[in-house]
C-alpha cells in the first residue's frame, strides 16, 4: 500500500510540473489517504504481533 502512495505522489509531482493542477491535487489527496491507511494498518499489525508474542 505504501508503494501505491508513492506512485500517486510521483504522479502528482509530474502533473504539477506540466501544469495540471487539478490532477496533481487529486493525486496528492489519494496519496495522503493511502499513506494514512498504511500507517494505521502498520501500527495495528505491530500491536497485534506484540500482544501475540507476550502470551
Buried (B, 14 or more C-beta within 10 A) or exposed (E): EEEBBEBBBEBBBEBBEEEBEEBBEBBBEBBBEBBEBBEEEEEEEEEEEEEEEEE
